[in-house]
Amino acid sequence: MEQPDLRQELKEIVSSSCFFSGMQEEWGSSEPLVLDSMSLIILIDALEERFAISIDYRHVDLRHFESLERMEHFIRAKLDESHIVREGR
């Protein structure tokens, strides 16, 4: 998955959530996301379902969800980690 594609997909996941329904289309990748505990759990659930990854919300570093850009780096790392596990490395 190309970087702009992942970023756009993450933006769509975040903006489709009822917690972010008022988000502007011009929302930039480095703009801060303000998440409360419930919205974080819902977002993590959506990310796990879409990307077939596992994120333990009890031990998650909130800095990974401070912006779309940070979330993209985190998801990309989880996808790489998942790929390595599936290949048995």
ChimeraX attribute file (.defattr): number of C-alpha atoms within 10 A of each C-alpha:
attribute: neighborCount
match mode: 1-to-1
recipient: residues
	/A:1	7
	/A:2	6
	/A:3	11
	/A:4	10
	/A:5	10
	/A:6	15
	/A:7	19
	/A:8	14
	/A:9	14
	/A:10	22
	/A:11	20
	/A:12	12
	/A:13	15
	/A:14	21
	/A:15	17
	/A:16	13
	/A:17	15
	/A:18	10
	/A:19	17
	/A:20	15
	/A:21	10
	/A:22	10
	/A:23	13
	/A:24	9
	/A:25	9
	/A:26	6
	/A:27	12
	/A:28	12
	/A:29	17
	/A:30	12
	/A:31	11
	/A:32	14
	/A:33	14
	/A:34	12
	/A:35	15
	/A:36	9
	/A:37	10
	/A:38	10
	/A:39	16
	/A:40	17
	/A:41	16
	/A:42	15
	/A:43	19
	/A:44	19
	/A:45	16
	/A:46	16
	/A:47	18
	/A:48	16
	/A:49	11
	/A:50	12
	/A:51	13
	/A:52	12
	/A:53	16
	/A:54	14
	/A:55	15
	/A:56	11
	/A:57	13
	/A:58	7
	/A:59	7
	/A:60	12
	/A:61	11
	/A:62	12
	/A:63	10
	/A:64	15
	/A:65	21
	/A:66	16
	/A:67	16
	/A:68	22
	/A:69	18
	/A:70	16
	/A:71	21
	/A:72	22
	/A:73	16
	/A:74	16
	/A:75	20
	/A:76	16
	/A:77	12
	/A:78	18
	/A:79	16
	/A:80	12
	/A:81	13
	/A:82	16
	/A:83	13
	/A:84	11
	/A:85	10
	/A:86	9
	/A:87	7
	/A:88	7
	/A:89	7
